[in-house]
Amino acid sequence: MAGGRVRAVAEGYKPCTAMVAAQCIFAAMTLWVKAALTGGMSPMVFVVYRQAVATLVLAPAAIIANRYDLIDP
């Protein structure tokens, strides 16, 4: 009985937890940009690296999410 109540309360905190996690990621990204640009990295090179990393992270997620559409057209 108590496990169901805890699970229901945890469900209510999911949006707040997601917002806090997103804000922490944005803060880390800001610190990373500041450190890279202060260290002398070209802004253009930084943007290219950032887009490359985003592609490497998001492409597998997109492929996995749409794998059934890719198999059965």
MITI-786329 format. One record per residue (C-alpha): x, y negated, z negated; residue in three letters. Coordinates in steps of 0.02 Angstrom, whole numbers, padded with zeros to 5 digits, m for minus. Layout:
<rs>
       c1       c2       c3   kolfi
        X        Y        Z     ALA
...
</rs>
This chain:
<rs>
       c1       c2       c3   kolfi
    00000    00000    00000     MET
    00139   m00122   m00045     ALA
    00234   m00081    00115     GLY
    00088   m00140    00222     GLY
    00077   m00303    00128     ARG
    00263   m00336    00147     VAL
    00252   m00299    00332     ARG
    00105   m00420    00351     ALA
    00200   m00557    00261     VAL
    00355   m00524    00368     ALA
    00249   m00541    00525     GLU
    00197   m00715    00469     GLY
    00379   m00770    00453     TYR
    00433   m00713    00627     LYS
    00402   m00881    00714     PRO
    00494   m00976    00577     CYS
    00638   m00853    00581     THR
    00650   m00869    00770     ALA
    00655   m01060    00758     MET
    00792   m01055    00626     VAL
    00893   m00932    00731     ALA
    00873   m01041    00886     ALA
    00928   m01195    00789     GLN
    01082   m01104    00723     CYS
    01126   m01052    00900     ILE
    01108   m01233    00960     PHE
    01219   m01294    00818     ALA
    01352   m01163    00857     ALA
    01345   m01210    01041     MET
    01370   m01394    00997     THR
    01521   m01354    00889     LEU
    01591   m01242    01027     TRP
    01571   m01381    01157     VAL
    01652   m01508    01043     LYS
    01800   m01394    01008     ALA
    01825   m01349    01190     ALA
    01815   m01526    01256     LEU
    01921   m01598    01116     THR
    02051   m01464    01152     GLY
    02070   m01529    01330     GLY
    01958   m01414    01432     MET
    01883   m01492    01587     SER
    01694   m01516    01572     PRO
    01672   m01439    01745     MET
    01768   m01283    01696     VAL
    01671   m01271    01534     PHE
    01505   m01276    01628     VAL
    01564   m01139    01747     VAL
    01618   m01029    01601     TYR
    01456   m01061    01508     ARG
    01351   m01014    01660     GLN
    01455   m00858    01690     ALA
    01432   m00800    01511     VAL
    01246   m00836    01520     ALA
    01233   m00733    01679     THR
    01327   m00587    01601     LEU
    01213   m00591    01449     VAL
    01046   m00619    01535     LEU
    01065   m00513    01693     ALA
    01064   m00345    01601     PRO
    00914   m00401    01499     ALA
    00820   m00448    01658     ALA
    00866   m00285    01742     ILE
    00811   m00182    01592     ILE
    00648   m00279    01575     ALA
    00607   m00253    01759     ASN
    00680   m00080    01787     ARG
    00513    00000    01827     TYR
    00474   m00133    01958     ASP
    00642   m00100    02039     LEU
    00612    00088    02048     ILE
    00431    00085    02111     ASP
    00403   m00060    02231     PRO
</rs>
